Amino acid sequence: MNVLDRHEEIPGLKNEYLDKIKLVVNRHTDKVTLLALTKTEFNIIQDEFGNMLDITVTCEHIFNNKHLIVTAVVSRRQI
């Protein structure tokens, strides 16, 4: 059974991001890059997956008074 089978949908998080995160959590790949996250989406990812994943913001910007995470790299936490 995959770790994220129970996470079919997370309110406030795009399925595109969730699908990429599933790849990392379920060990199909070591890391993925997420593009154009809002600060809210970033916080949801940290809250839901922060204990399993390392999230590194590589570029961020304020656009139209909104905090935008331009790119973030999500990788499996090393034990």
DSSP file (Angstrom, degrees, kcal/mol; ACC not computed):
  #  RESIDUE AA STRUCTURE BP1 BP2  ACC     N-H-->O    O-->H-N    N-H-->O    O-->H-N    TCO  KAPPA ALPHA  PHI   PSI    X-CA   Y-CA   Z-CA
    1    1 A M              0   0    0      0, 0.0     2,-0.1     0, 0.0     0, 0.0   0.000 360.0 360.0 360.0 134.0    0.0    0.0    0.0
    2    2 A N    >   -     0   0    0      1,-0.1     3,-1.3     2,-0.0     4,-0.3  -0.466 360.0-124.4 -74.2 147.6    1.3    3.4   -0.9
    3    3 A V  G >  S+     0   0    0      1,-0.3     3,-0.5    -2,-0.1    -1,-0.1   0.861 107.8  45.2 -59.7 -38.5    1.7    5.9    1.9
    4    4 A L  G >  S+     0   0    0      1,-0.2     3,-1.2    18,-0.2    -1,-0.3   0.227  74.8 107.1 -98.0  15.7   -0.5    8.6    0.3
    5    5 A D  G <  S+     0   0    0     -3,-1.3    -1,-0.2     1,-0.3    -2,-0.1   0.855  81.4  54.1 -58.4 -32.5   -3.4    6.4   -0.8
    6    6 A R  G <  S+     0   0    0     -3,-0.5     2,-1.2    -4,-0.3     3,-0.3   0.666  93.3  75.4 -77.5 -15.2   -5.4    7.9    2.0
    7    7 A H    <   +     0   0    0     -3,-1.2    -1,-0.2     1,-0.2     3,-0.2  -0.604  50.5 149.8 -96.0  73.5   -4.7   11.5    0.7
    8    8 A E  S    S+     0   0    0     -2,-1.2     2,-0.3     1,-0.3    -1,-0.2   0.883  73.5   0.5 -72.2 -37.5   -7.0   11.6   -2.3
    9    9 A E        -     0   0    0     -3,-0.3    -1,-0.3     9,-0.0     5,-0.1  -0.986  58.3-159.4-152.7 140.5   -7.5   15.3   -2.0
   10   10 A I    >   -     0   0    0      3,-0.4     3,-2.2    -2,-0.3     8,-0.1  -0.978  33.2-116.6-122.6 117.8   -6.3   18.1    0.3
   11   11 A P  T 3  S+     0   0    0      0, 0.0     3,-0.1     0, 0.0    -2,-0.0  -0.256  99.4  18.1 -54.8 131.3   -8.4   21.2    0.4
   12   12 A G  T 3  S+     0   0    0      1,-0.2     2,-0.5    32,-0.0    32,-0.1   0.368 104.0 101.3  90.1  -4.1   -6.5   24.2   -0.8
   13   13 A L  S <  S-     0   0    0     -3,-2.2    -3,-0.4    31,-0.1    -1,-0.2  -0.960  73.7-121.9-119.1 126.7   -3.8   22.2   -2.6
   14   14 A K    >>  -     0   0    0     -2,-0.5     4,-2.1     1,-0.1     3,-0.5  -0.330  17.3-127.8 -63.1 142.3   -3.8   21.6   -6.4
   15   15 A N  H 3> S+     0   0    0      1,-0.2     4,-3.0     2,-0.2     5,-0.2   0.826 108.7  64.4 -59.3 -32.3   -3.9   18.0   -7.5
   16   16 A E  H 3> S+     0   0    0      1,-0.2     4,-1.5     2,-0.2    -1,-0.2   0.918 106.7  41.8 -57.3 -44.8   -0.9   18.7   -9.7
   17   17 A Y  H <> S+     0   0    0     -3,-0.5     4,-2.5     2,-0.2    -2,-0.2   0.906 113.8  51.9 -70.1 -41.8    1.2   19.4   -6.5
   18   18 A L  H  X S+     0   0    0     -4,-2.1     4,-2.5     1,-0.2    -2,-0.2   0.900 107.4  53.0 -62.6 -41.1   -0.3   16.5   -4.6
   19   19 A D  H  X S+     0   0    0     -4,-3.0     4,-1.3     1,-0.2    -1,-0.2   0.904 111.4  46.2 -60.9 -41.6    0.5   14.1   -7.5
   20   20 A K  H  X S+     0   0    0     -4,-1.5     4,-1.2    -5,-0.2    -2,-0.2   0.902 111.6  51.0 -68.4 -40.4    4.2   15.2   -7.5
   21   21 A I  H  X S+     0   0    0     -4,-2.5     4,-2.7     1,-0.2     3,-0.3   0.893 105.0  57.4 -63.8 -39.4    4.4   15.0   -3.7
   22   22 A K  H  X S+     0   0    0     -4,-2.5     4,-2.7     1,-0.2     6,-0.3   0.879 100.7  58.0 -57.6 -38.9    3.0   11.4   -3.9
   23   23 A L  H  <>S+     0   0    0     -4,-1.3     5,-2.8     1,-0.2     6,-1.3   0.892 112.0  40.4 -59.2 -39.9    5.9   10.5   -6.2
   24   24 A V  H ><5S+     0   0    0     -4,-1.2     3,-1.6    -3,-0.3    -2,-0.2   0.942 116.5  47.2 -74.8 -49.2    8.4   11.5   -3.6
   25   25 A V  H 3<5S+     0   0    0     -4,-2.7    -2,-0.2     1,-0.3    -3,-0.2   0.883 113.2  48.7 -61.9 -39.4    6.6   10.1   -0.5
   26   26 A N  T 3<5S-     0   0    0     -4,-2.7    -1,-0.3    -5,-0.3    -2,-0.2   0.283 116.2-115.9 -87.1  11.7    6.0    6.8   -2.2
   27   27 A R  T < 5S+     0   0    0     -3,-1.6    -3,-0.2     2,-0.2    -2,-0.1   0.764  77.9 127.3  64.3  31.7    9.6    6.6   -3.3
   28   28 A H  S   <S+     0   0    0     -5,-2.8     2,-0.3    -6,-0.3    -4,-0.2   0.693  83.6   6.5 -85.6 -20.8    9.1    6.7   -7.0
   29   29 A T        -     0   0    0     -6,-1.3    -1,-0.2    -5,-0.1    -2,-0.2  -0.969  68.6-126.6-153.0 162.1   11.5    9.6   -7.3
   30   30 A D  S    S-     0   0    0     -2,-0.3    46,-1.5     1,-0.3     2,-0.3   0.839  85.4  -5.0 -83.5 -33.9   13.9   11.4   -4.9
   31   31 A K  E     -A   75   0A   0     44,-0.2     2,-0.3     2,-0.0    -1,-0.3  -0.995  54.9-162.3-158.2 157.3   12.7   14.9   -5.5
   32   32 A V  E     -A   74   0A   0     42,-2.2    42,-2.8    -2,-0.3     2,-0.5  -0.939  20.0-126.7-137.0 159.8   10.4   17.1   -7.5
   33   33 A T  E     -A   73   0A   0     -2,-0.3     2,-0.5    40,-0.2    40,-0.2  -0.939  17.2-157.3-110.3 130.3   10.1   20.8   -8.3
   34   34 A L  E     -A   72   0A   0     38,-3.2    38,-2.0    -2,-0.5     2,-0.4  -0.908  11.9-153.3-106.1 133.2    6.9   22.6   -7.7
   35   35 A L  E     +A   71   0A   0     -2,-0.5    36,-0.2    36,-0.2    35,-0.2  -0.850  62.4   3.9-110.7 142.2    6.3   25.8   -9.7
   36   36 A A  E    S+     0   0A   0     34,-2.3     2,-0.3    -2,-0.4    34,-0.2   0.892  74.5 172.6  58.7  50.4    4.2   28.9   -8.8
   37   37 A L  E     -A   69   0A   0     32,-2.3    32,-3.1    -3,-0.3     2,-0.2  -0.634  28.0-131.4 -81.9 143.6    3.0   28.0   -5.3
   38   38 A T  E  >  -A   68   0A   0     -2,-0.3     4,-2.4    30,-0.2    30,-0.2  -0.546  27.8-109.9 -82.2 163.7    1.1   30.5   -3.2
   39   39 A K  H  > S+     0   0    0     28,-1.5     4,-2.4     1,-0.2     5,-0.2   0.875 121.2  55.0 -61.2 -36.6    2.3   31.0    0.3
   40   40 A T  H  > S+     0   0    0     27,-0.2     4,-2.2     2,-0.2    -1,-0.2   0.929 108.2  47.2 -62.2 -46.2   -0.9   29.3    1.5
   41   41 A E  H  > S+     0   0    0      1,-0.2     4,-2.3     2,-0.2    -2,-0.2   0.904 111.3  52.1 -62.3 -41.0   -0.2   26.2   -0.7
   42   42 A F  H  X S+     0   0    0     -4,-2.4     4,-2.3     1,-0.2    -1,-0.2   0.921 109.5  49.1 -59.8 -45.1    3.4   26.1    0.6
   43   43 A N  H  X S+     0   0    0     -4,-2.4     4,-2.7     2,-0.2    -1,-0.2   0.878 108.7  53.2 -64.2 -38.1    2.1   26.2    4.2
   44   44 A I  H  X S+     0   0    0     -4,-2.2     4,-2.9     2,-0.2     5,-0.3   0.930 109.3  49.1 -61.5 -45.0   -0.4   23.4    3.5
   45   45 A I  H  X S+     0   0    0     -4,-2.3     4,-2.8     1,-0.2     5,-0.3   0.918 112.3  48.2 -61.3 -43.9    2.5   21.2    2.2
   46   46 A Q  H  X S+     0   0    0     -4,-2.3     4,-1.7     1,-0.2    -1,-0.2   0.924 114.4  46.1 -62.3 -43.5    4.6   22.0    5.3
   47   47 A D  H  < S+     0   0    0     -4,-2.7    -2,-0.2     1,-0.2    -1,-0.2   0.913 121.2  36.4 -65.4 -43.3    1.7   21.2    7.6
   48   48 A E  H  < S+     0   0    0     -4,-2.9    -2,-0.2    -5,-0.2    -1,-0.2   0.839 135.9  15.9 -79.9 -34.7    0.7   18.0    5.9
   49   49 A F  H >X S+     0   0    0     -4,-2.8     4,-2.3    -5,-0.3     3,-1.8   0.336  85.1 110.4-126.9   5.5    4.1   16.6    4.8
   50   50 A G  T 3< S+     0   0    0     -4,-1.7    -3,-0.1    -5,-0.3    -1,-0.1   0.763  80.4  54.8 -58.3 -27.7    6.7   18.5    6.8
   51   51 A N  T 34 S+     0   0    0     -4,-0.2    -1,-0.3    -5,-0.2    -2,-0.1   0.666 118.2  34.1 -80.1 -14.8    7.6   15.4    8.9
   52   52 A M  T <4 S+     0   0    0     -3,-1.8    25,-2.3     1,-0.1     2,-0.3   0.670 117.3  47.7-107.8 -24.5    8.3   13.3    5.8
   53   53 A L  E  <  -B   76   0A   0     -4,-2.3     2,-0.5    23,-0.2    23,-0.2  -0.859  63.5-136.2-126.4 151.5    9.7   15.8    3.3
   54   54 A D  E     -B   75   0A   0     21,-3.1    21,-2.5    -2,-0.3     2,-0.5  -0.917  24.1-161.8 -98.3 132.5   12.3   18.6    3.1
   55   55 A I  E     -B   74   0A   0     -2,-0.5     2,-0.5    19,-0.2    19,-0.2  -0.968   6.4-172.7-120.6 118.5   11.0   21.6    1.3
   56   56 A T  E     -B   73   0A   0     17,-2.8    17,-3.0    -2,-0.5     2,-0.5  -0.946  15.2-146.4-115.3 119.5   13.5   24.1   -0.1
   57   57 A V  E     +B   72   0A   0     -2,-0.5    15,-0.2    15,-0.2     3,-0.1  -0.734  18.4 177.6 -82.7 124.4   12.3   27.4   -1.6
   58   58 A T  E     +     0   0A   0     13,-2.1     2,-0.3    -2,-0.5    14,-0.2   0.624  67.7  10.5-103.3 -16.8   14.7   28.3   -4.4
   59   59 A C  E     +B   71   0A   0     12,-1.3    12,-1.7     2,-0.0    11,-1.3  -0.905  63.7 175.0-161.6 131.9   13.0   31.5   -5.6
   60   60 A E  E     +B   69   0A   0     -2,-0.3     2,-0.3     9,-0.3     9,-0.2  -0.959   3.1 179.3-139.4 160.8   10.2   33.6   -4.2
   61   61 A H  E     -B   68   0A   0      7,-2.7     7,-3.3    -2,-0.3     2,-0.6  -0.992  30.1-123.1-157.1 149.9    8.6   36.9   -5.2
   62   62 A I  E     +B   67   0A   0     -2,-0.3     2,-0.4     5,-0.2     5,-0.2  -0.918  36.6 176.2 -98.5 121.7    5.8   39.4   -4.1
   63   63 A F  E >   -B   66   0A   0      3,-2.9     3,-1.6    -2,-0.6    -2,-0.1  -0.989  66.5 -14.1-132.9 123.4    3.4   39.8   -7.0
   64   64 A N  T 3  S-     0   0    0     -2,-0.4    -1,-0.1     1,-0.3     3,-0.1   0.905 127.9 -55.8  49.9  46.3    0.2   41.9   -6.8
   65   65 A N  T 3  S+     0   0    0      1,-0.2     2,-0.4    -3,-0.1    -1,-0.3   0.656 116.1 116.6  62.2  18.8    0.6   42.0   -3.0
   66   66 A K  E <   - B   0  63A   0     -3,-1.6    -3,-2.9   -27,-0.0     2,-0.6  -0.960  68.3-126.0-117.2 136.3    0.6   38.1   -2.9
   67   67 A H  E     - B   0  62A   0     -2,-0.4   -28,-1.5    -5,-0.2     2,-0.5  -0.696  32.6-169.3 -78.8 119.9    3.6   36.1   -1.7
   68   68 A L  E     -AB  38  61A   0     -7,-3.3    -7,-2.7    -2,-0.6     2,-0.9  -0.953  21.0-148.3-117.7 126.3    4.4   33.7   -4.5
   69   69 A I  E     -AB  37  60A   0    -32,-3.1   -32,-2.3    -2,-0.5    -9,-0.3  -0.833  15.7-169.3 -87.6 107.2    6.9   30.8   -4.2
   70   70 A V  E     +     0   0A   0    -11,-1.3   -34,-2.3    -2,-0.9     2,-0.4   0.943  68.8   2.3 -69.5 -47.5    8.2   30.7   -7.7
   71   71 A T  E     +AB  35  59A   0    -12,-1.7   -13,-2.1   -36,-0.2   -12,-1.3  -1.000  62.7 177.3-140.5 142.1   10.0   27.4   -7.3
   72   72 A A  E     -AB  34  57A   0    -38,-2.0   -38,-3.2    -2,-0.4     2,-0.5  -0.995  19.6-143.2-139.9 138.4   10.3   24.9   -4.4
   73   73 A V  E     -AB  33  56A   0    -17,-3.0   -17,-2.8    -2,-0.4     2,-0.5  -0.894  13.1-161.9-104.1 126.5   12.1   21.6   -4.4
   74   74 A V  E     +AB  32  55A   0    -42,-2.8   -42,-2.2    -2,-0.5     2,-0.3  -0.929  18.2 166.7-109.8 126.3   10.5   18.8   -2.4
   75   75 A S  E     -AB  31  54A   0    -21,-2.5   -21,-3.1    -2,-0.5   -44,-0.2  -0.942  41.8 -88.6-137.8 159.1   12.7   15.8   -1.4
   76   76 A R  E     - B   0  53A   0    -46,-1.5     2,-0.3    -2,-0.3   -23,-0.2  -0.429  48.5-110.3 -65.9 137.6   12.5   12.8    0.9
   77   77 A R        -     0   0    0    -25,-2.3     2,-0.4    -2,-0.1    -1,-0.1  -0.524  32.2-125.4 -68.4 130.3   13.7   13.6    4.4
   78   78 A Q              0   0    0     -2,-0.3    -1,-0.1     1,-0.1    -3,-0.0  -0.645 360.0 360.0 -81.1 132.9   17.0   11.7    5.0
   79   79 A I              0   0    0     -2,-0.4    -1,-0.1     0, 0.0    -2,-0.0   0.411 360.0 360.0 -97.2 360.0   17.0    9.5    8.1
